[in-house]
Amino acid sequence: MSKSINLAVLGLGTVGTGVVHLLNDNARELARRSGYEIKITHVGTRRDRSDIDPAIKQSADLMAIAEADDVDIVIEVIGGTTVAKDVILHAIRHKKHVVTANKALLAKHGNEIFALAEEYGVQVRYEAAVAGGIPIIKIIREALAANKIDWLAGIINGTGNFIMSEMQQKNRKFGDVLAEAQALGYAEANPTFDVEGIDAAHKLALLASIAFGIPIQFDKVYCEGITKVSLQDVVYAKELGYNIKHLGFAFRRENGFELRVHPTLIPDSKLLANVNGVKNAVMVDAHPLGQSLYYGDGAGAGATASAVMADVMDLIYVIAAATPSDVPHLAFVPEALSDTRILTSDEMQSGYYLRLTVKDELGVLADTTRILSENGINIDAIMQRDAHKSGLAPVIILTLPVIEKQMNAAIKQIETLSAVAEPVVRIRLESLDE
């Protein structure tokens, strides 16, 4: 095969090594599909790797690789938001197409990066940045292009989903499961990005942008992690017919868009409630299609390398046609991106699970329901458990959807009641109805 496409892989960690192995394993099939011999000509690495084909040039000079004449596509899998940003911008200015798995970089600097790519007539592809091997970016940008997306909800962090699944299925405490996740390599030694929801918020910012045609606005995503979810609440939710999942949501509302990441009760009858382990899934509600669910591996060398090479294959078709891609970076043509406002946390709307720890006294339930009613909050269910030896009893209340500001006011008033012994625990609740 006389025609060839040359790749540079910057970073030889788990993902970069996975890309090299995938290309070695599937080179013939990729050539048959693309009509090109796909070769890695350069890898960016701080130390020489003896397991890499000696014909591939190895160097720590990433900028030199990004501008090399024998590179058509730069694959950035080094991570971070400093060096990665500089090298991607450098590659774009030298008219190289770019593939990246770097959700943190795109969530913070994607608007700038995509604008520069438009200026230089090249493409930046990022399927691997969200949900690993699930082609959710391509689905929303292309397969659902004829639809108006009303909302999407996703399990988009495998570490958080593993922890919540173990707590749900085996009645294990958060700390114990986190330690296991770290031992298995699912969680980093410093797991903050995963368990505090930051990783999921990066991904949600990208999904919301391509779903609604708005600029990437990571700083306006409401973000709440899973560190405060207790086993007690997982058990009570199960008794009420719900599972607790760590979800990202993007809603189209009449007065703006709502972007949020937090633990959520969802009915155990829903497909999304039964996505367990390190798997990811994204549910999209669109018109006229309705609801659709996309499921698969959200991380790992194989899943991420698969997404990276899918982007490479798309770019080969762009190069072969010798014209810019017809698919905009953020699904909508740049001049059509909307400046519709992102709602504040006070304006968010959802149902709620509330757990009160109260003294076993007459009238406390009546006072609580009165306060909720006075704040315009409708109760869907109440469950009161027997008092503990301490004389304190848990009361669980499920509410219908309400504006967060109203719930904030109600909780503040409830916590002033003399019979309420501890701060109210709240977890949002979504039915995921069409």
C-alpha positions as CSV (number, residue, x, y, z in Angstrom):
1,M,0.0,0.0,0.0
2,S,1.8,3.1,-1.2
3,K,-0.3,5.7,0.7
4,S,0.5,6.3,4.3
5,I,-0.6,8.4,7.3
6,N,2.0,9.2,10.0
7,L,1.1,9.5,13.6
8,A,3.0,11.0,16.6
9,V,2.0,9.6,20.0
10,L,2.8,12.1,22.8
11,G,2.9,10.2,26.1
12,L,3.5,6.5,26.6
13,G,1.5,5.8,29.8
14,T,-1.5,3.4,29.9
15,V,-3.4,5.0,27.0
16,G,-0.4,5.8,24.8
17,T,0.9,2.3,25.1
18,G,-2.6,1.0,24.4
19,V,-2.6,3.0,21.1
20,V,0.7,1.5,20.0
21,H,-0.4,-2.0,20.8
22,L,-3.8,-1.5,19.1
23,L,-2.1,-0.3,15.9
24,N,0.3,-3.2,16.0
25,D,-2.5,-5.7,16.5
26,N,-5.0,-4.3,14.0
27,A,-2.8,-2.6,11.4
28,R,-4.1,-4.7,8.5
29,E,-7.7,-4.2,9.4
30,L,-7.2,-0.4,9.8
31,A,-5.5,-0.3,6.4
32,R,-8.3,-2.2,4.8
33,R,-10.8,0.3,6.3
34,S,-8.9,3.5,5.5
35,G,-7.1,2.7,2.4
36,Y,-3.9,3.9,4.0
37,E,-1.0,2.3,5.8
38,I,-1.1,3.9,9.3
39,K,2.3,4.3,10.9
40,I,3.6,5.7,14.1
41,T,6.7,7.7,13.2
42,H,7.4,9.4,16.6
43,V,6.6,8.9,20.3
44,G,7.1,11.5,22.9
45,T,8.6,10.0,26.0
46,R,11.0,11.0,28.8
47,R,12.8,7.7,28.7
48,D,13.7,5.3,25.9
49,R,11.3,2.3,25.6
50,S,12.9,-0.9,24.5
51,D,9.5,-2.4,23.8
52,I,8.8,0.1,21.0
53,D,9.6,-0.6,17.4
54,P,13.2,0.7,16.8
55,A,12.0,2.3,13.6
56,I,9.9,4.7,15.7
57,K,11.7,7.9,16.8
58,Q,11.7,8.5,20.5
59,S,12.2,11.9,22.0
60,A,11.3,14.1,25.0
61,D,11.2,17.2,22.7
62,L,7.4,17.3,22.2
63,M,7.4,20.6,20.4
64,A,9.8,19.3,17.8
65,I,7.7,16.2,17.3
66,A,4.5,18.3,16.9
67,E,6.0,20.2,14.0
68,A,7.9,17.3,12.3
69,D,7.4,17.0,8.5
70,D,6.7,13.2,8.8
71,V,3.7,13.7,11.2
72,D,0.2,14.1,9.9
73,I,-1.8,13.6,13.1
74,V,-0.6,14.3,16.7
75,I,-2.1,12.2,19.4
76,E,-1.9,13.9,22.8
77,V,-2.2,11.5,25.8
78,I,0.2,13.1,28.3
79,G,-2.6,14.7,30.4
80,G,-2.5,17.9,32.4
81,T,-3.4,21.4,31.3
82,T,0.0,23.1,30.9
83,V,2.4,21.2,28.6
84,A,-0.5,19.5,26.9
85,K,-2.1,22.8,26.0
86,D,1.2,24.3,24.7
87,V,2.0,21.3,22.5
88,I,-1.5,21.1,21.0
89,L,-1.5,24.8,20.1
90,H,1.9,24.3,18.6
91,A,0.7,21.4,16.5
92,I,-2.3,23.3,15.3
93,R,-0.2,26.3,14.3
94,H,1.9,23.8,12.2
95,K,-1.3,22.6,10.6
96,K,-1.4,19.2,12.2
97,H,-4.6,17.5,13.1
98,V,-4.9,16.5,16.8
99,V,-6.5,13.7,18.7
100,T,-6.7,14.1,22.5
101,A,-8.1,12.2,25.5
102,N,-7.6,15.2,27.8
103,K,-11.0,16.1,29.2
104,A,-9.6,18.5,31.8
105,L,-7.7,20.5,29.2
106,L,-10.7,20.7,26.9
107,A,-13.1,21.6,29.7
108,K,-10.9,24.5,30.7
109,H,-9.3,25.6,27.4
110,G,-11.4,23.9,24.7
111,N,-13.0,27.1,23.4
112,E,-9.6,28.6,22.7
113,I,-8.2,25.4,21.2
114,F,-11.1,24.8,18.8
115,A,-11.1,28.5,17.7
116,L,-7.4,28.2,16.8
117,A,-8.1,24.9,14.9
118,E,-10.8,26.6,12.9
119,E,-8.4,29.4,12.1
120,Y,-5.7,27.0,10.8
121,G,-8.2,24.7,9.0
122,V,-7.4,21.5,11.1
123,Q,-9.4,19.3,13.3
124,V,-9.2,18.5,17.0
125,R,-10.9,15.2,17.9
126,Y,-11.7,14.1,21.4
127,E,-13.9,11.0,21.5
128,A,-11.6,9.4,24.2
129,A,-12.1,12.4,26.5
130,V,-15.6,11.3,27.6
131,A,-16.8,7.8,28.5
132,G,-13.8,5.9,27.2
133,G,-14.8,3.5,24.5
134,I,-18.4,4.6,24.3
135,P,-18.6,6.8,21.1
136,I,-20.9,9.3,22.8
137,I,-19.3,12.4,21.2
138,K,-19.9,11.0,17.7
139,I,-23.4,9.9,18.6
140,I,-24.4,13.4,19.8
141,R,-22.5,15.4,17.2
142,E,-23.6,13.2,14.2
143,A,-26.0,10.4,14.9
144,L,-28.4,12.6,16.8
145,A,-27.8,15.8,14.7
146,A,-31.4,15.9,13.5
147,N,-32.7,15.9,17.1
148,K,-33.3,18.6,19.7
149,I,-31.8,17.2,22.9
150,D,-33.8,18.0,26.0
151,W,-31.6,16.4,28.6
152,L,-28.9,13.9,29.2
153,A,-27.8,12.0,32.3
154,G,-24.6,10.0,32.6
155,I,-22.5,7.7,34.8
156,I,-19.3,9.2,33.4
157,N,-16.7,8.3,36.1
158,G,-15.9,4.6,36.5
159,T,-14.2,5.0,39.9
160,G,-17.3,6.6,41.4
161,N,-19.6,4.1,39.9
162,F,-17.5,1.2,41.2
163,I,-17.6,2.6,44.7
164,M,-21.4,3.3,44.7
165,S,-22.1,-0.2,43.2
166,E,-20.1,-2.0,45.9
167,M,-21.9,0.0,48.6
168,Q,-25.3,-0.7,47.0
169,Q,-24.8,-4.4,46.3
170,K,-22.6,-5.5,49.2
171,N,-23.5,-3.0,52.0
172,R,-19.9,-1.8,52.2
173,K,-18.7,1.5,53.6
174,F,-17.2,4.2,51.4
175,G,-13.7,4.1,52.9
176,D,-13.4,0.4,52.5
177,V,-14.4,0.4,48.9
178,L,-12.2,3.4,48.1
179,A,-9.2,1.5,49.5
180,E,-10.0,-1.5,47.3
181,A,-10.5,0.7,44.2
182,Q,-7.0,2.1,44.8
183,A,-5.5,-1.3,45.2
184,L,-7.2,-2.4,42.0
185,G,-5.9,0.6,40.1
186,Y,-9.4,2.1,39.6
187,A,-8.6,5.1,41.8
188,E,-5.4,7.2,42.1
189,A,-3.5,7.5,45.3
190,N,-5.0,11.0,45.5
191,P,-8.6,10.2,44.3
192,T,-10.0,13.8,44.6
193,F,-10.8,14.3,40.9
194,D,-12.9,11.1,40.9
195,V,-14.6,11.0,44.3
196,E,-15.3,14.8,44.4
197,G,-16.9,14.8,41.0
198,I,-14.4,17.0,39.2
199,D,-13.6,14.4,36.5
200,A,-17.3,13.9,35.8
201,A,-17.8,17.7,35.7
202,H,-15.1,18.1,33.0
203,K,-16.9,15.5,30.9
204,L,-20.3,17.0,31.5
205,A,-19.1,20.4,30.3
206,L,-18.1,18.9,27.0
207,L,-21.3,16.9,26.6
208,A,-23.5,19.9,27.4
209,S,-21.7,22.0,24.8
210,I,-22.3,19.6,22.0
211,A,-25.8,18.7,23.1
212,F,-27.1,22.3,23.3
213,G,-24.7,24.4,21.2
214,I,-23.2,26.4,24.0
215,P,-19.6,27.3,24.7
216,I,-17.8,25.0,27.1
217,Q,-18.4,26.3,30.6
218,F,-16.8,24.0,33.2
219,D,-16.8,26.7,35.8
220,K,-20.6,26.8,35.8
221,V,-21.1,23.1,36.5
222,Y,-22.5,22.4,40.0
223,C,-20.3,19.7,41.4
224,E,-20.8,17.5,44.4
225,G,-18.9,14.2,45.1
226,I,-19.7,11.0,46.8
227,T,-17.5,11.2,50.0
228,K,-20.5,12.1,52.2
229,V,-22.8,9.3,51.0
230,S,-23.3,7.0,53.9
231,L,-24.1,3.3,53.8
232,Q,-27.1,4.1,55.9
233,D,-28.6,6.2,53.1
234,V,-27.7,3.6,50.5
235,V,-29.7,1.0,52.5
236,Y,-32.7,3.3,53.0
237,A,-32.8,4.2,49.3
238,K,-32.8,0.5,48.4
239,E,-35.7,-0.1,50.8
240,L,-37.6,2.7,49.0
241,G,-36.9,1.2,45.5
242,Y,-34.0,3.4,44.5
243,N,-30.3,3.1,43.7
244,I,-27.8,5.9,44.4
245,K,-25.6,6.7,41.5
246,H,-23.1,9.5,40.9
247,L,-24.5,11.2,37.9
248,G,-23.9,14.1,35.6
249,F,-27.0,16.0,34.3
250,A,-27.5,18.6,31.6
251,F,-31.1,19.9,31.3
252,R,-32.7,22.3,28.9
253,R,-34.9,24.6,30.9
254,E,-37.2,27.5,29.9
255,N,-34.9,30.0,31.6
256,G,-31.5,28.5,30.7
257,F,-29.4,25.3,30.9
258,E,-28.9,23.3,34.1
259,L,-25.5,21.5,34.5
260,R,-24.8,19.5,37.6
261,V,-22.9,16.5,38.9
262,H,-23.9,14.9,42.2
263,P,-25.1,11.7,44.0
264,T,-28.7,10.9,42.8
265,L,-31.4,8.5,43.8
266,I,-32.9,6.9,40.7
267,P,-35.6,4.2,40.5
268,D,-34.1,0.8,40.5
269,S,-36.3,-0.1,37.6
270,K,-34.3,2.2,35.3
271,L,-31.6,0.8,33.1
272,L,-29.2,3.5,34.3
273,A,-29.7,2.4,37.9
274,N,-28.3,-1.1,37.0
275,V,-25.0,0.0,35.4
276,N,-22.5,-1.3,37.9
277,G,-18.7,-1.6,38.4
278,V,-16.4,0.6,36.4
279,K,-18.8,0.8,33.5
280,N,-20.1,4.1,32.1
281,A,-23.4,4.9,30.5
282,V,-25.1,8.0,29.1
283,M,-28.8,8.4,28.6
284,V,-30.0,11.0,26.1
285,D,-33.6,12.3,25.9
286,A,-34.2,13.9,22.5
287,H,-37.0,14.9,20.1
288,P,-38.2,13.1,18.1
289,L,-36.1,10.0,19.0
290,G,-37.0,9.8,22.7
291,Q,-34.7,8.2,25.2
292,S,-31.6,6.2,24.2
293,L,-28.9,4.7,26.4
294,Y,-25.2,4.2,25.5
295,Y,-23.2,1.8,27.6
296,G,-19.7,0.4,27.8
297,D,-16.2,0.6,29.3
298,G,-15.5,4.1,30.5
299,A,-11.7,3.8,31.0
300,G,-8.7,1.5,30.5
301,A,-6.1,1.1,27.8
302,G,-8.3,-0.9,25.4
303,A,-11.4,1.3,25.6
304,T,-9.5,4.6,25.4
305,A,-7.2,3.4,22.6
306,S,-10.2,2.3,20.7
307,A,-11.7,5.8,20.9
308,V,-8.4,7.4,20.0
309,M,-8.0,5.3,16.9
310,A,-11.6,5.9,15.9
311,D,-10.8,9.6,15.8
312,V,-7.6,8.9,13.8
313,M,-9.7,7.0,11.2
314,D,-12.1,9.9,10.9
315,L,-9.2,12.3,10.4
316,I,-7.8,10.0,7.7
317,Y,-11.0,10.5,5.7
318,V,-10.7,14.3,6.2
319,I,-7.1,14.2,4.9
320,A,-8.0,12.0,2.0
321,A,-10.8,14.4,0.9
322,A,-8.3,17.3,1.2
323,T,-11.0,19.5,2.7
324,P,-11.9,20.5,6.3
325,S,-14.4,18.3,8.1
326,D,-18.0,19.2,7.8
327,V,-18.6,18.4,11.4
328,P,-18.0,21.3,13.7
329,H,-15.9,20.7,16.8
330,L,-18.8,21.4,19.2
331,A,-21.5,20.1,16.9
332,F,-22.8,23.5,16.0
333,V,-21.1,26.0,13.6
334,P,-19.0,28.4,15.8
335,E,-21.0,31.5,15.0
336,A,-24.2,29.7,16.0
337,L,-23.1,28.8,19.6
338,S,-25.6,30.2,22.0
339,D,-24.9,32.5,24.9
340,T,-28.0,31.1,26.8
341,R,-27.3,31.4,30.5
342,I,-26.4,28.5,32.8
343,L,-28.6,28.4,35.8
344,T,-27.2,28.9,39.3
345,S,-27.4,26.1,41.9
346,D,-30.3,28.0,43.6
347,E,-32.3,27.7,40.4
348,M,-31.8,23.9,39.9
349,Q,-34.8,21.7,40.0
350,S,-35.0,18.1,41.3
351,G,-36.8,15.8,43.7
352,Y,-35.1,15.1,47.1
353,Y,-34.3,12.4,49.5
354,L,-34.1,13.9,53.0
355,R,-32.9,12.0,56.1
356,L,-33.6,13.6,59.5
357,T,-32.3,12.4,62.8
358,V,-34.8,13.4,65.4
359,K,-35.6,12.9,69.1
360,D,-38.5,10.5,69.6
361,E,-41.0,13.3,70.5
362,L,-44.6,14.0,69.6
363,G,-45.1,16.6,66.9
364,V,-41.7,16.6,65.2
365,L,-43.1,15.0,62.0
366,A,-46.0,17.5,61.9
367,D,-43.6,20.4,62.3
368,T,-41.4,19.1,59.5
369,T,-44.3,18.5,57.0
370,R,-45.7,22.0,57.8
371,I,-42.3,23.6,57.0
372,L,-42.0,21.7,53.7
373,S,-45.6,22.7,52.8
374,E,-45.0,26.4,53.6
375,N,-42.0,26.4,51.3
376,G,-44.1,24.9,48.4
377,I,-42.6,21.4,48.7
378,N,-44.8,18.4,48.0
379,I,-44.0,15.1,49.8
380,D,-44.0,11.9,47.8
381,A,-43.2,9.4,50.6
382,I,-42.3,9.3,54.3
383,M,-40.6,6.4,56.1
384,Q,-40.0,6.6,59.9
385,R,-37.8,4.0,61.6
386,D,-37.7,2.8,65.2
387,A,-35.6,4.9,67.6
388,H,-32.1,3.8,68.3
389,K,-30.9,3.2,71.9
390,S,-29.8,6.8,71.9
391,G,-33.4,7.8,71.7
392,L,-32.9,9.2,68.2
393,A,-34.9,8.0,65.2
394,P,-34.3,8.4,61.5
395,V,-37.1,9.9,59.3
396,I,-36.8,9.6,55.5
397,I,-38.8,11.9,53.3
398,L,-38.9,11.8,49.5
399,T,-40.2,15.0,47.8
400,L,-41.5,15.8,44.3
401,P,-39.3,18.1,42.1
402,V,-38.8,21.6,43.6
403,I,-36.5,24.6,43.0
404,E,-33.3,24.3,45.1
405,K,-33.7,27.7,46.7
406,Q,-37.0,26.5,48.3
407,M,-35.4,23.4,49.6
408,N,-32.5,25.3,51.1
409,A,-34.9,27.6,53.0
410,A,-36.9,24.6,54.2
411,I,-33.9,22.7,55.5
412,K,-32.6,25.7,57.3
413,Q,-35.9,26.0,59.1
414,I,-36.1,22.3,59.9
415,E,-32.7,22.3,61.4
416,T,-33.8,25.0,63.9
417,L,-36.4,22.6,65.4
418,S,-35.3,21.5,68.9
419,A,-36.2,17.8,68.1
420,V,-33.9,17.7,65.1
421,A,-30.6,16.4,66.5
422,E,-28.3,16.5,63.5
423,P,-28.0,18.3,60.2
424,V,-30.4,17.2,57.5
425,V,-28.9,14.8,54.9
426,R,-30.1,15.5,51.4
427,I,-29.5,13.7,48.1
428,R,-31.2,14.7,44.9
429,L,-33.7,12.4,43.2
430,E,-34.5,12.0,39.5
431,S,-37.1,9.8,37.9
432,L,-35.5,10.0,34.4
433,D,-38.9,10.1,32.8
434,E,-39.3,11.2,29.2
